[in-house]
Amino acid sequence: MSEAEAGQRAGVAGRESGVAAVERTRAVAVFALQMGSVVLCGSLEVIGDARWAGVWPMPALLALLVLTGLAISAPAGIRRRLPSRWLFAAHYASVAVICVAAPRLAHDLVVVWWPGSALPYVLLTAVMTGVSYRSWQAVAAWVGVLGGAFTYGSVMTGDEWWAVLPHVAGMVANAGVAWYVTRILTRNAGDLDRARAEEVLRTAQLSEERERARTARLLHDRILQTLEALVRDGWIADDGVRARVAEESRWLRAYLRGDDGDPEGDVLAVLETVVRQAVGTGLHVEFNAGRLRGSPDRERVPPEIADALAGALREALTNVAKHAGVRHAVVWAESRAGVLTLSVLDHGRGFDPARRPPGLGIARSIVDRATAVGGTATVDSAAGEGTHVTVRVPLPSPV
């Protein structure tokens, strides 16, 4: 695994840790609110001398309320994890049902204690909706249900509906503030996690760049210098071995410059591949592509043009090896004013263009390839004067 990949994994792990921390905070808040609600409900019932014990089915409804509350509190308090949204829905629905059923089932008892004992519990439940749901639509829906149920219970006990509006407004405000604060905490945690992940990735990339620079210095100062000395100073007598070492040294120098891209996606890499293949056959090729290497046009050469140039270059170098009578060629490539130019020059025996010998493949493999991509190709040669092949292809206009 590279250091950059390690940094990315560390960033993802950091983000997961931050999200988990926010979820734990929400779970603790839900646990505190729920336990507070259960204690409040229980204490009011004890103070009221178990007044609901004989009003059926109020004991069953209260038992359902306590059970759903405990089911929410258990994972939130022990495992620091929010339970299912359906469990929250069941609990909130039981609160609303009790607010509607209590005035009908035990109207006289409700008149005594409503809304003093019901309001705190409903308020805490409204706050819990803001903490437990991420969607404001869900929070608004449940606050509407709770507010409507509480208003109905108040009206059934003799209160005017408009007198309940301040209490409902308090539910809306408390739930909204709880939802907004939770959302801000979640967003800030995500921003911090992303910043930490980016910093870890930058550190890993810097370390990788330093390691590559160190490796490049070692390769350049030791191995590359040795390979080029073997070729330059004539220490290798065998022409094939010397050509192979020269090819590898040129590849290594290109790699150290950073020109190790995908041959299928970069015209310069395509041409260098053809040159290396020719060198592998024993041909000495001097490749000059400085004006193409730094040109912005290099990134917008379509694959079909790169393939055509590669085919033309391969055919031209093959002709040098087979027919020129020399083992040296000069390849020059540049891009200027939106035109890509490739030339191959040798100082071999040449030929008379008017009496072109068969088998050179110039018309089919060079001229036709250039014409197929909207370019032109010229071949200048004379007997005993060498051969100069030039291919020019205009590039598509940038979008």
C-alpha positions as CSV (number, residue, x, y, z in Angstrom):
1,M,0.0,0.0,0.0
2,S,1.4,3.4,-1.0
3,E,1.6,6.3,1.5
4,A,-1.1,8.2,-0.4
5,E,-3.5,5.3,-0.1
6,A,-2.6,5.0,3.6
7,G,-3.5,8.7,3.9
8,Q,-6.8,8.2,2.2
9,R,-7.7,5.3,4.4
10,A,-6.7,7.3,7.5
11,G,-8.9,10.2,6.3
12,V,-11.9,7.9,5.8
13,A,-11.3,6.4,9.2
14,G,-11.2,9.9,10.7
15,R,-14.4,10.8,9.1
16,E,-16.1,7.6,10.4
17,S,-14.8,8.4,13.8
18,G,-16.2,11.9,13.7
19,V,-19.6,10.7,12.5
20,A,-19.7,8.1,15.2
21,A,-18.9,10.8,17.8
22,V,-21.8,12.9,16.6
23,E,-24.1,9.9,16.7
24,R,-22.9,9.1,20.3
25,T,-23.7,12.7,21.3
26,R,-27.2,12.5,19.9
27,A,-27.7,9.1,21.6
28,V,-26.7,10.6,25.0
29,A,-29.0,13.5,24.5
30,V,-31.9,11.2,23.6
31,F,-31.1,9.0,26.7
32,A,-31.1,12.1,29.0
33,L,-34.4,13.4,27.6
34,Q,-36.1,10.0,27.7
35,M,-35.0,9.2,31.2
36,G,-36.1,12.7,32.3
37,S,-39.5,12.1,30.7
38,V,-39.9,8.7,32.4
39,V,-38.9,10.0,35.8
40,L,-41.3,13.0,35.4
41,C,-44.1,10.7,34.4
42,G,-43.5,8.3,37.2
43,S,-43.1,10.9,39.9
44,L,-46.4,12.7,38.9
45,E,-48.2,9.3,39.0
46,V,-46.8,8.6,42.5
47,I,-47.7,12.0,43.7
48,G,-51.2,11.5,42.3
49,D,-51.6,8.3,44.3
50,A,-51.7,6.0,41.2
51,R,-54.8,7.8,40.0
52,W,-54.8,5.9,36.6
53,A,-54.9,2.4,38.1
54,G,-58.6,2.0,37.8
55,V,-59.2,3.9,34.6
56,W,-58.9,1.2,31.8
57,P,-57.2,1.2,29.4
58,M,-55.0,4.0,30.7
59,P,-52.7,1.6,32.6
60,A,-52.1,-0.2,29.3
61,L,-51.4,3.0,27.4
62,L,-49.0,4.2,30.1
63,A,-47.3,0.8,30.1
64,L,-46.8,1.1,26.3
65,L,-45.4,4.6,26.8
66,V,-42.9,3.3,29.4
67,L,-41.9,0.3,27.4
68,T,-41.2,2.3,24.2
69,G,-39.3,4.8,26.3
70,L,-37.1,2.1,27.9
71,A,-36.6,0.5,24.5
72,I,-35.3,3.8,23.3
73,S,-33.1,4.5,26.4
74,A,-31.4,1.0,26.4
75,P,-29.4,1.3,23.2
76,A,-29.0,5.1,23.6
77,G,-27.6,4.8,27.1
78,I,-25.7,1.5,27.0
79,R,-24.5,1.3,23.4
80,R,-24.5,5.0,22.7
81,R,-26.4,4.3,19.5
82,L,-29.8,5.7,18.3
83,P,-32.5,3.0,17.9
84,S,-34.7,2.5,14.9
85,R,-36.7,5.5,13.7
86,W,-39.8,3.2,13.8
87,L,-39.3,2.9,17.6
88,F,-39.2,6.6,17.9
89,A,-42.4,6.8,15.9
90,A,-44.1,4.3,18.1
91,H,-43.1,6.3,21.2
92,Y,-44.2,9.6,19.8
93,A,-47.5,8.0,18.6
94,S,-48.2,6.6,22.1
95,V,-47.7,10.1,23.6
96,A,-50.2,11.6,21.1
97,V,-52.7,8.7,21.8
98,I,-52.5,9.3,25.6
99,C,-53.1,13.1,25.1
100,V,-56.2,12.3,23.1
101,A,-57.5,9.3,25.1
102,A,-57.0,10.7,28.6
103,P,-59.7,13.4,28.4
104,R,-62.2,10.9,27.0
105,L,-61.4,8.0,29.4
106,A,-60.9,10.0,32.7
107,H,-62.3,13.4,32.1
108,D,-62.7,14.3,35.8
109,L,-59.2,13.3,36.6
110,V,-57.8,15.1,33.6
111,V,-59.4,18.4,34.5
112,V,-57.5,18.4,37.8
113,W,-54.1,18.0,36.4
114,W,-54.2,19.0,32.8
115,P,-52.1,20.7,31.4
116,G,-49.7,21.1,34.3
117,S,-48.5,17.4,34.3
118,A,-48.9,16.7,30.6
119,L,-47.2,19.8,29.2
120,P,-43.6,19.1,30.6
121,Y,-43.7,15.5,29.2
122,V,-45.0,16.7,25.8
123,L,-42.3,19.4,25.7
124,L,-39.5,17.0,26.4
125,T,-40.9,14.7,23.7
126,A,-40.9,17.5,21.2
127,V,-37.3,18.3,22.0
128,M,-36.4,14.7,21.5
129,T,-37.9,14.8,18.0
130,G,-35.5,17.5,17.1
131,V,-32.6,15.4,18.3
132,S,-33.7,12.0,16.9
133,Y,-34.6,13.0,13.3
134,R,-32.3,14.6,10.8
135,S,-35.1,15.7,8.4
136,W,-36.8,18.9,9.4
137,Q,-39.9,17.6,7.6
138,A,-40.1,14.6,10.0
139,V,-39.6,16.9,13.0
140,A,-42.3,19.3,11.9
141,A,-44.7,16.4,11.3
142,W,-44.3,14.9,14.7
143,V,-44.4,18.3,16.5
144,G,-47.6,18.9,14.6
145,V,-49.0,15.6,15.8
146,L,-48.0,16.2,19.4
147,G,-49.2,19.8,19.4
148,G,-52.5,18.8,17.9
149,A,-53.0,16.0,20.4
150,F,-52.1,18.3,23.3
151,T,-54.5,21.0,22.0
152,Y,-57.3,18.5,21.7
153,G,-56.8,17.3,25.3
154,S,-56.7,20.9,26.6
155,V,-60.0,21.8,24.7
156,M,-61.6,18.6,26.1
157,T,-60.8,19.7,29.6
158,G,-62.4,23.1,29.1
159,D,-59.5,25.3,28.0
160,E,-59.9,27.7,25.0
161,W,-57.9,26.6,22.0
162,W,-56.2,29.9,21.7
163,A,-55.0,29.7,25.3
164,V,-53.0,26.6,24.3
165,L,-51.2,28.3,21.4
166,P,-48.3,29.6,23.6
167,H,-47.6,26.0,24.7
168,V,-47.7,24.7,21.2
169,A,-45.3,27.6,20.1
170,G,-43.0,26.5,22.9
171,M,-43.0,22.9,21.5
172,V,-42.2,24.2,18.0
173,A,-39.4,26.5,19.2
174,N,-37.8,23.8,21.4
175,A,-37.9,21.1,18.7
176,G,-36.6,23.6,16.1
177,V,-33.7,24.7,18.3
178,A,-32.8,21.1,19.1
179,W,-32.9,20.1,15.4
180,Y,-30.8,23.2,14.4
181,V,-28.1,22.6,17.0
182,T,-27.9,19.0,16.1
183,R,-27.6,19.8,12.5
184,I,-24.8,22.4,13.2
185,L,-22.9,19.9,15.3
186,T,-23.1,17.3,12.5
187,R,-22.0,19.7,9.8
188,N,-19.1,21.0,11.9
189,A,-18.0,17.5,12.6
190,G,-18.1,16.7,8.9
191,D,-16.0,19.8,8.1
192,L,-13.4,19.0,10.7
193,D,-13.2,15.4,9.5
194,R,-12.7,16.5,5.9
195,A,-10.0,19.0,6.9
196,R,-8.2,16.3,8.8
197,A,-8.5,13.8,6.0
198,E,-7.1,16.4,3.5
199,E,-4.2,17.1,5.8
200,V,-3.4,13.5,6.3
201,L,-3.5,13.0,2.5
202,R,-1.3,16.0,1.9
203,T,1.2,14.7,4.4
204,A,1.2,11.3,2.7
205,Q,1.6,12.8,-0.8
206,L,4.5,15.0,0.4
207,S,6.2,11.9,1.9
208,E,5.7,10.0,-1.3
209,E,7.1,12.9,-3.4
210,R,10.2,13.1,-1.1
211,E,10.8,9.4,-1.3
212,R,10.4,9.4,-5.1
213,A,12.9,12.4,-5.3
214,R,15.4,10.5,-3.2
215,T,15.0,7.3,-5.3
216,A,15.3,9.4,-8.5
217,R,18.6,10.9,-7.2
218,L,20.0,7.4,-6.4
219,L,18.9,6.0,-9.8
220,H,20.3,9.0,-11.7
221,D,23.6,9.2,-9.8
222,R,24.3,5.5,-9.8
223,I,22.5,3.2,-12.2
224,L,21.7,5.7,-15.1
225,Q,25.2,7.1,-15.1
226,T,26.6,3.6,-15.3
227,L,24.3,2.5,-18.1
228,E,25.0,5.6,-20.2
229,A,28.8,5.2,-19.6
230,L,28.6,1.6,-20.8
231,V,27.0,2.8,-24.1
232,R,29.0,6.0,-24.5
233,D,32.5,4.7,-23.7
234,G,32.3,1.6,-25.8
235,W,32.6,-0.9,-23.0
236,I,30.0,-3.2,-24.7
237,A,31.2,-4.8,-27.9
238,D,28.0,-6.6,-29.0
239,D,25.8,-4.2,-31.0
240,G,22.5,-5.8,-29.9
241,V,23.4,-5.7,-26.2
242,R,24.6,-2.1,-26.5
243,A,21.4,-1.1,-28.2
244,R,19.4,-2.8,-25.5
245,V,21.3,-1.0,-22.8
246,A,20.9,2.3,-24.6
247,E,17.1,1.7,-24.8
248,E,16.9,1.0,-21.1
249,S,19.0,4.0,-20.2
250,R,16.7,6.3,-22.3
251,W,13.6,4.8,-20.7
252,L,15.1,5.3,-17.2
253,R,16.0,8.9,-18.0
254,A,12.4,9.5,-19.3
255,Y,11.0,7.9,-16.2
256,L,13.1,10.1,-13.9
257,R,11.7,13.1,-15.8
258,G,8.2,11.9,-15.0
259,D,7.4,10.8,-18.6
260,D,6.0,7.4,-17.6
261,G,2.4,8.0,-18.5
262,D,0.0,5.7,-20.1
263,P,1.0,5.1,-23.8
264,E,-2.7,4.9,-24.8
265,G,-3.5,8.3,-23.3
266,D,-0.5,10.4,-24.2
267,V,0.9,11.1,-27.7
268,L,4.5,11.6,-26.4
269,A,4.4,8.3,-24.6
270,V,3.1,6.6,-27.8
271,L,6.0,8.0,-29.8
272,E,8.6,7.1,-27.2
273,T,7.2,3.5,-27.2
274,V,7.8,3.3,-30.9
275,V,11.3,4.7,-30.6
276,R,12.2,2.2,-27.8
277,Q,11.0,-0.7,-30.0
278,A,13.2,0.5,-32.9
279,V,16.1,0.8,-30.5
280,G,15.5,-2.7,-29.4
281,T,16.1,-3.9,-32.9
282,G,19.6,-2.3,-33.0
283,L,18.7,1.1,-34.5
284,H,20.2,4.2,-32.8
285,V,17.5,6.8,-32.6
286,E,18.0,10.4,-31.4
287,F,14.5,11.6,-30.2
288,N,14.0,15.3,-29.8
289,A,10.5,16.2,-28.5
290,G,11.2,19.1,-26.1
291,R,8.7,21.4,-27.8
292,L,6.0,18.7,-27.6
293,R,6.8,17.7,-24.1
294,G,5.9,21.2,-22.6
295,S,3.2,22.1,-25.1
296,P,-0.4,22.5,-23.8
297,D,-1.6,20.8,-27.1
298,R,-0.1,17.5,-25.8
299,E,-3.1,16.9,-23.6
300,R,-5.7,17.4,-26.3
301,V,-4.3,15.0,-29.0
302,P,-7.1,12.5,-29.9
303,P,-6.2,8.8,-29.8
304,E,-6.7,8.4,-33.5
305,I,-4.1,11.1,-34.3
306,A,-1.7,9.6,-31.8
307,D,-2.2,6.2,-33.4
308,A,-1.7,7.6,-36.9
309,L,1.6,9.3,-35.9
310,A,2.8,6.2,-34.2
311,G,2.1,4.1,-37.3
312,A,3.9,6.6,-39.6
313,L,6.9,6.8,-37.2
314,R,7.1,3.0,-37.0
315,E,7.1,2.6,-40.8
316,A,9.7,5.4,-41.3
317,L,12.1,3.8,-38.8
318,T,11.5,0.4,-40.3
319,N,12.5,1.9,-43.7
320,V,15.6,3.3,-42.1
321,A,16.6,-0.1,-40.7
322,K,15.9,-2.0,-43.9
323,H,16.8,0.3,-46.7
324,A,18.8,3.3,-45.6
325,G,22.0,1.4,-45.0
326,V,22.7,3.3,-41.8
327,R,21.9,2.5,-38.1
328,H,21.1,6.0,-37.0
329,A,18.0,8.2,-37.3
330,V,16.8,11.5,-35.9
331,V,13.2,11.9,-34.8
332,W,11.8,15.3,-34.1
333,A,8.3,16.1,-32.8
334,E,6.7,19.4,-31.9
335,S,3.3,21.1,-31.6
336,R,3.0,24.7,-32.7
337,A,-0.1,26.9,-33.5
338,G,-2.3,23.9,-33.2
339,V,-0.4,21.7,-35.7
340,L,1.5,18.6,-34.6
341,T,4.6,17.9,-36.6
342,L,6.6,14.7,-36.7
343,S,9.8,14.3,-38.8
344,V,12.2,11.4,-39.3
345,L,15.7,12.1,-40.8
346,D,18.4,9.7,-41.8
347,H,21.7,10.2,-43.8
348,G,21.5,6.9,-45.6
349,R,21.6,6.0,-49.3
350,G,18.2,7.6,-50.1
351,F,16.3,7.0,-53.3
352,D,14.8,8.8,-56.3
353,P,11.2,9.7,-55.4
354,A,10.3,9.4,-59.1
355,R,11.5,5.8,-59.1
356,R,10.5,4.8,-55.6
357,P,11.5,1.2,-55.0
358,P,8.8,-1.3,-54.0
359,G,8.4,-2.3,-50.4
360,L,9.0,1.1,-48.7
361,G,5.3,1.3,-47.7
362,I,5.4,5.1,-47.8
363,A,2.1,5.6,-49.6
364,R,0.1,3.2,-47.6
365,S,1.7,3.4,-44.1
366,I,2.7,7.1,-43.9
367,V,0.8,9.2,-46.4
368,D,-2.5,7.4,-46.1
369,R,-2.3,7.4,-42.3
370,A,-1.7,11.2,-42.2
371,T,-4.5,11.9,-44.7
372,A,-6.9,9.7,-42.7
373,V,-6.7,12.1,-39.8
374,G,-6.7,15.3,-41.8
375,G,-3.0,15.7,-42.1
376,T,-0.3,15.7,-44.8
377,A,2.9,13.8,-45.3
378,T,5.9,14.6,-47.4
379,V,9.0,12.5,-48.2
380,D,12.1,14.3,-49.4
381,S,14.9,12.1,-50.6
382,A,17.6,11.8,-53.2
383,A,20.0,9.1,-54.1
384,G,22.9,9.2,-51.7
385,E,21.4,12.2,-49.8
386,G,19.3,10.4,-47.2
387,T,15.6,10.7,-46.5
388,H,13.5,13.2,-44.6
389,V,9.9,12.2,-43.8
390,T,7.6,15.0,-42.4
391,V,4.0,14.5,-41.1
392,R,1.8,17.4,-40.2
393,V,-1.6,17.0,-38.5
394,P,-3.8,19.9,-37.4
395,L,-5.3,19.3,-34.0
396,P,-9.0,19.8,-33.3
397,S,-10.0,23.2,-31.8
398,P,-10.3,23.2,-28.0
399,V,-13.8,23.0,-26.8
